[in-house]
Each structure stands twice: as C-alpha cells, then as structure tokens.
Amino acid sequence: MTDTVKYVLDESRMPKRWYNIVADLPSPPPPVLHPGTKQPVGPDDLAPLFPMALIMQEVASEREIDIPEPVRDIYRQWRPSPLFRARRLEKALQTPAKIYYKYEGVSPAGSHKPNTAVPQAFYNREAGIRRIATETGAGQWGSSLAFAGALFGIEVKVFMVRVSYNQKPYRRALMETYGATCVASPSSETQSGRAILEKNRDHPGSLGIAISEAVEVAATHDDTKYALGSVLNHVLMHQTVVGQEAMAQLEMANDYPDVIVGCTGGGSNFAGIAFPFIGAQLRGGKKVRVVAIEPAACPSLTRGQYAYDFGDTSHLTPLVKMHTLGSTFTPPGFHAGGLRYHGMAPLVSHCKELGLIEARAYTQTDVFKAGVDFARAEGILPAPEANHAVKGAIDEALRCKAEGKSRSILFNLCGHGHFDMQAYMDYFAGKLTDQKYDEGELAMALAGLPAVPKAA
Ligand SMILES: Cc1ncc(COP(=O)(O)O)c(C=O)c1O
C-alpha cells in the first residue's frame, strides 16, 4: 500500500518498557539540589511528596523500566495511538516533504497526559496513598489525573491556573465528572495562594504558583502526595511510549524521520516523541534533527538562562538545573495555558546544552493560523499547545518546498482542542493578540535566581 493514511499497531505491540535516555547520554544531567543545604537531594528528601517507586524512577540510570501490567492494561483503552501521514496537508502546502503526526488526542482526556497520570496514580495506590494534589495549566493534566484517580480510587485535588479556569469551564466540569475537585489558583486555601492574593486580588495565576499550592497541600497533609504532569525525569520517561510506537509505525511506512518537532511547556510530550529517536542516534543510529517549539510569550529555551532554579513560585520545591525565565516570572495570559511555565525539564535542557536539540519560539496568532490550516486539511482540531508543533512542522515542510527537497517530518499532535473553542472563537473574531512579556519583569525574575555552590 503506497497511499496509507493511518499506521495502526496491534495492542500486542504496545511498548512493554519505558525508555530512559539517561542511560545513553554522554554525560549525566546535573544533580537536583536541596533548597536549604544546596547539596544533592537523596531519595528520602523527596519522600514527603512522591511514592518511593516514582522517586526511584526519577533517579534511575538503567535504559529500560518495565511498565507494570495494570498500567499496560489501562493504556490499552487508547494505546497504541495512531500515526497519521498528513497527505491532505502535504497537498495543501504543495510540499515534497512527507509529514507524519502521532495523534495523542485519542486518549480519554484528550492529550498525552494520561500516559503519565495512569502510572503515577498506580504507584501512589500501591503505596497506600488516598489523595493526590496537583496543578494544571490548560486543564489537560488535571483532567488526566482526575481520570487516573477515578480508576484507582484516589481522591484528586487540582489547582487550576486562574486565567485557564476562567477560559475553560468545561475542563473543570470534566475533572468534576471524574470525581476530582478543582479550584482556581491562586486560591485562598493555601499560604502560598493567600500571599499572592494579598498583593494582587486579580492575579491571573501561573503554573509556578499552582505548583506551590499543590506542593504545600501535599507537604502539610500526611495522607496526600503531590503529582506533576511534566518536567520531572519519570514523567518524561512515561511519555516515551509515544516515540517508541512512532518508531514501529514508521517502520511499517518504511520510513525514518529526518526532523522531529514537538511543542514544549515543561517538555514531556516533546521528550516522549523525541527521546527514543535521540537515544537510537546516541547508540550509533541515524542522526535526526529535533526541534522544540515554544511560545514567544514564555520562551524558556530560547530566552531563559541555564541555571539552578526553583520549580515553583513560593520556593517549596528542590532546585533543578534548567532553562528558566526565573521562578517569579508570570507570562501573559495567552491561550496555550499548558506552555505558560517559567522553566523546562532538566533532561530537555541538558539535551539542548549537549547540542542534541534546537529550539524556536512562535507568536500565538501565527500558531493559531497553522492550527486552522491543519484542521481544514486533516480534520483534527489541535489544542492551542499542539498548534506550536503544527506550525513548526508546516515551516519545515515549506522549507523543503523552497529547497526542492523531500524530507520526512514527524511531529507530536499531543492533544485535541475541543475544550479550547473560546480560543478559536477569539482568533476568528480578531481578538487574539501577540502579548509580549514584560522585559523588566523577566530581568527581575532572572536577577532573583538562587545562588548555588560553584561546582553545581
Ligand atoms: C495538550 C498539551 N500539550 C502540551 C502541554 C505542555 O506540557 P509538556 O511540555 O509537558 O508536554 C500541555 C500541558 O498542559 C498540554 O495540555
């Protein structure tokens, strides 16, 4: 078959193991530091927040980790996800490029996030935990953890960034349908939230603030742990089912990507699709260009500093070395809520420092135009976050056209935008603007980066 559109794997070919890129990197990523002592943290330091099984995955150095059978069993509700060849988009663009996209919007919550929500809920349940607190930006992660909590009988409490809470009421309704509770962040339920509200009652919120609230709840309640939907090593590792499947599906297509594109908020969907291919390259396989796309209004990889910083605004988390805009930086309230994070996954940052990946930033009106063009050709309406990857892939395809070259482009269509229709309505009404972040605020946030010992 030469004109196949969907490459579909049988359930029996779903990955049995997660892939850990740490095993293949030429140097290990810098250690996580204790915020008080500024010394590397040990597993016990993280125990108030996470179950030990996840902490051990966080510090794991083996290349592969078995996916527990109960997790694989739930993955089968939507995995393996389809790989599409975007033949109609290729035609619309009149490009000689071959464009493939892995579609993660087929999951129950509508994005890649359940790939890690399910194992995180599983390991918490195994450790006897009854309640998990978390943050959410666009609501994709909150609804994914709410879904996973329902399956494992765990109560889920979600702090949702206020600007998204107001923009996306149906995401909150979905979380509540799964049985979770969801409050707008900053909230008056935590010290961290109250401190922010005292200074500004109308604060739009940020992922950094919502993380502080959720961490505070976990740290102050014995029956509650914390879960993060991105950034951490174990989260990125859980997402590698995406890239592993894509590899097998491209084999069915008798192809291999020249370029891989993903959007980056905290880095998990990007790592999920890219790390298995980068790993193959590091082990002597074919070289692949890997491009991370981020919003111009929150450009951690392209404008941030590579430095130790807190993962949250109230400075409750350990210090990680990453590309950061400063933990107090509040990005403007643009529509790709999942990309409004001040930092980047340490493993993605490390890969950037090693020259294994590139990064580009796009404005929101440009990415919405790309999303609309994509929907009109392929039918699927992408999430605003995913539109960044769509635009990245389209630009690569147009470059092929300009150069008269055919390349294979693979991108992660990490979620659908069915709960994001207000953003599309605003786009069509001409109300979406390309808000700039405040340069003065960025400079101040960067000036506040914590001091760490030289060796780190
Ligand atoms: C659909 C979608 N894509 C991307 C992201 C960004 O997260 P990450 O960079 O970890 O994939 C989010 C986060 O909420 C999301 O909902």
The ligand as an SDF file (V2000), in Angstrom:
LIG
                    3D

 16 16  0  0  0  0  0  0  0  0999 V2000
   -2.0770   19.4580   25.0120 C   0  0  0  0  0  0  0  0  0  0  0  0
   -0.8670   19.8860   25.7650 C   0  0  0  0  0  0  0  0  0  0  0  0
    0.3000   19.9280   25.1270 N   0  0  0  0  0  0  0  0  0  0  0  0
    1.4390   20.2980   25.7470 C   0  0  0  0  0  0  0  0  0  0  0  0
    1.4340   20.6600   27.0640 C   0  0  0  0  0  0  0  0  0  0  0  0
    2.7190   21.1090   27.6820 C   0  0  0  0  0  0  0  0  0  0  0  0
    3.2980   20.1750   28.5070 O   0  0  0  0  0  0  0  0  0  0  0  0
    4.5300   19.3320   28.0620 P   0  0  0  0  0  0  0  0  0  0  0  0
    5.5590   20.2830   27.5280 O   0  0  0  0  0  0  0  0  0  0  0  0
    4.9670   18.6670   29.2970 O   0  0  0  0  0  0  0  0  0  0  0  0
    4.0750   18.3550   27.0200 O   0  0  0  0  0  0  0  0  0  0  0  0
    0.2600   20.6200   27.8020 C   0  0  0  0  0  0  0  0  0  0  0  0
    0.2720   20.9470   29.2200 C   0  0  0  0  0  0  0  0  0  0  0  0
   -0.6960   21.0940   29.8820 O   0  0  0  0  0  0  0  0  0  0  0  0
   -0.9240   20.2230   27.1310 C   0  0  0  0  0  0  0  0  0  0  0  0
   -2.0920   20.2060   27.7680 O   0  0  0  0  0  0  0  0  0  0  0  0
  1  2  1  0
  2  3  1  0
  2 15  2  0
  3  4  2  0
  4  5  1  0
  5  6  1  0
  5 12  2  0
  6  7  1  0
  7  8  1  0
  8  9  2  0
  8 10  1  0
  8 11  1  0
 12 13  1  0
 12 15  1  0
 13 14  2  0
 15 16  1  0
M  END
$$$$
